[in-house]
Amino acid sequence: MNKKRIEKMIPIAMDAINGSGVLDEQRKLHSNYSGYVDSYAPTIMQSGLLSTVAFYAKEPRKKINDEILLKILKGYDSSYEEFETLSQLVNKESTDSVKQRRIYRLLLEAIVSCKLAMRTFPRVKGEEG
């Protein structure tokens, strides 16, 4: 993990969280989404990158993939702007082992930055909006 990269990603993560729909009207974070992000990295370690991203591509976790993590990656590296979903990005980058290792590392750092950014929002229990 690169601390400087994570620190650069935190403001991007804050913006992504604000625009993603995971906050309610009072700008409180639904605890469900916090749990999804908390379990993302361990799931990658246990099940692998491709299968985890595919699992999170379904509702209600889809917001984490496409509206938060993908926006963090795009904000950090503009070469990812062409991708509409995180699944597309990971599938494309998985064809080359060097790119696969890079996206693996960047995605884990994006998850950490997202977790740190989520700490700034108060939490509310219950179903997502």
C-alpha positions in Angstrom: 0.0 0.0 0.0 1.2 3.4 -0.9 0.2 6.0 1.7 0.8 9.0 -0.6 -1.5 7.5 -3.2 -4.2 6.8 -0.6 -3.9 10.3 0.7 -4.4 11.6 -2.9 -7.5 9.4 -3.3 -9.3 10.5 -0.1 -10.6 13.8 -1.5 -11.7 12.0 -4.7 -13.4 9.4 -2.5 -15.2 12.2 -0.5 -16.6 13.6 -3.8 -17.6 10.1 -5.0 -19.4 9.3 -1.8 -21.3 12.7 -1.9 -22.5 12.0 -5.4 -23.2 8.3 -5.2 -26.6 8.1 -3.4 -25.2 6.2 -0.3 -26.0 9.2 1.9 -29.5 10.0 3.1 -31.2 13.4 3.1 -29.3 14.4 6.3 -26.0 13.4 4.7 -25.7 10.3 6.9 -24.1 7.1 5.6 -26.3 4.0 5.5 -24.5 1.4 7.5 -25.1 -1.2 4.9 -22.8 0.5 2.5 -20.1 0.9 5.1 -20.3 -2.9 5.7 -20.0 -3.5 1.9 -16.8 -1.5 1.7 -15.4 -3.1 4.9 -15.8 -6.5 3.5 -14.6 -5.7 -0.1 -10.8 -6.1 0.4 -11.1 -9.3 2.5 -13.4 -10.8 -0.2 -10.8 -9.9 -2.9 -8.1 -11.7 -0.8 -10.3 -14.8 -0.3 -12.1 -15.1 -3.7 -10.0 -13.2 -6.1 -10.3 -9.9 -8.0 -12.5 -10.9 -10.9 -15.1 -12.9 -8.8 -15.3 -10.2 -6.2 -15.9 -7.4 -8.7 -18.5 -9.5 -10.4 -20.2 -10.2 -7.1 -20.3 -6.5 -6.2 -21.6 -5.6 -9.7 -25.1 -6.7 -8.6 -27.6 -4.5 -6.6 -27.4 -3.1 -3.9 -23.6 -3.3 -3.9 -23.3 -1.9 -7.4 -23.1 1.7 -6.1 -19.9 0.8 -4.4 -18.3 -0.5 -7.6 -19.4 2.0 -10.2 -20.3 5.1 -8.3 -17.5 5.1 -5.8 -14.6 2.9 -6.5 -14.6 3.4 -10.3 -14.8 7.2 -9.7 -11.9 7.1 -7.4 -9.8 5.2 -9.9 -10.9 7.6 -12.7 -10.0 10.6 -10.5 -6.6 9.2 -9.8 -5.8 7.9 -13.2 -7.5 9.5 -16.2 -6.6 6.6 -18.5 -9.5 4.8 -16.9 -12.1 7.3 -18.2 -13.2 5.1 -21.1 -14.7 2.5 -18.7 -18.3 2.7 -17.7 -18.2 0.0 -15.0 -15.6 -1.4 -12.7 -16.2 -4.8 -14.2 -15.2 -3.6 -17.6 -12.1 -2.1 -16.3 -11.0 -5.2 -14.3 -11.8 -7.5 -17.2 -9.8 -5.4 -19.7 -6.8 -5.0 -17.3 -6.8 -8.8 -16.5 -5.5 -9.7 -19.9 -2.0 -8.4 -19.0 -0.4 -9.6 -15.8 1.4 -6.3 -15.2 -1.8 -4.3 -15.6 -3.7 -6.8 -13.5 -1.2 -6.4 -10.6 -1.5 -2.6 -10.9 -5.3 -2.5 -10.9 -5.3 -5.0 -8.0 -3.0 -2.6 -6.0 -4.9 0.5 -7.0 -8.3 -1.0 -6.2 -7.1 -2.0 -2.7 -5.8 1.5 -2.2 -9.1 3.0 -3.4 -11.0 0.8 -0.9 -8.8 2.0 1.9 -9.3 5.6 0.8 -13.1 5.0 0.6 -13.1 3.5 4.2 -11.2 6.5 5.5 -13.5 9.0 3.7 -16.6 7.2 5.0 -15.4 7.8 8.6 -16.2 11.5 8.2 -19.9 10.8 7.7 -22.3 10.0 10.6 -23.9 6.6 10.2 -27.6 5.6 10.1 -28.8 2.1 10.5 -31.4 0.6 8.2 -32.0 0.1 4.5 -30.3 2.2 1.9 -32.3 4.9 0.2 
